[in-house]
Amino acid sequence: MKVTDITFSINRYDCDGDMMQEGVFLHFGDCAVVKVSDSVLEFFNFVSRIKAIERELEDCFTIMEVKE
């Protein structure tokens, strides 16, 4: 899997099926697993922040293209 192949999971469990950690986790291919929130509701706030970052990047690249 590539790092851009992002999947998710809810909570982390051990090999016996016992929950080890609550939260929403993003899996970036085989490279990393990152906890991004403690709950699904918090995850939606996380997504809103990522969308704001996306808009900032779009503005930045638009400005850079105009300067060239």
C-alpha positions in Angstrom: 0.0 0.0 0.0 1.1 3.5 -0.7 1.2 6.2 2.0 -1.7 8.0 0.1 -3.9 4.9 0.6 -5.6 6.1 3.7 -8.0 3.9 5.6 -9.4 4.3 9.1 -10.4 2.4 12.2 -12.4 3.1 15.4 -10.6 2.1 18.6 -7.5 -0.1 18.8 -7.7 -3.7 20.0 -5.2 -6.3 21.1 -4.9 -9.8 19.6 -7.6 -11.1 22.1 -10.1 -8.5 20.9 -9.8 -6.4 24.1 -9.9 -2.6 23.5 -6.5 -1.0 24.1 -7.3 2.6 23.1 -10.4 4.6 22.2 -10.4 7.0 19.2 -10.4 7.4 15.5 -7.2 6.3 13.8 -6.0 7.0 10.2 -3.8 4.4 8.6 -1.5 5.8 6.0 -0.7 2.7 3.9 1.8 0.5 5.7 3.7 3.5 7.0 1.9 4.9 10.0 -1.2 4.8 12.1 -2.2 8.1 13.6 -4.8 8.8 16.3 -6.6 11.9 15.1 -9.4 12.2 17.6 -10.9 10.7 20.8 -14.4 10.4 19.2 -16.3 10.4 15.9 -17.7 13.9 16.8 -14.2 15.2 17.3 -13.1 13.6 14.0 -15.6 15.8 12.2 -13.9 18.8 13.8 -10.5 17.4 12.6 -11.8 17.1 9.1 -13.0 20.7 9.2 -9.5 21.8 10.2 -8.0 19.8 7.3 -10.4 21.5 4.9 -9.4 24.9 6.2 -5.7 23.9 5.7 -6.6 22.8 2.1 -8.1 26.3 1.4 -5.0 28.0 2.8 -2.8 25.9 0.5 -5.0 26.6 -2.5 -4.7 30.4 -1.7 -0.9 30.1 -1.3 -0.4 28.2 -4.5 -2.7 30.6 -6.4 -0.6 33.5 -5.1 2.6 31.8 -6.1 1.4 31.1 -9.6 0.5 34.8 -10.0 4.0 35.8 -8.9 5.7 33.6 -11.5 
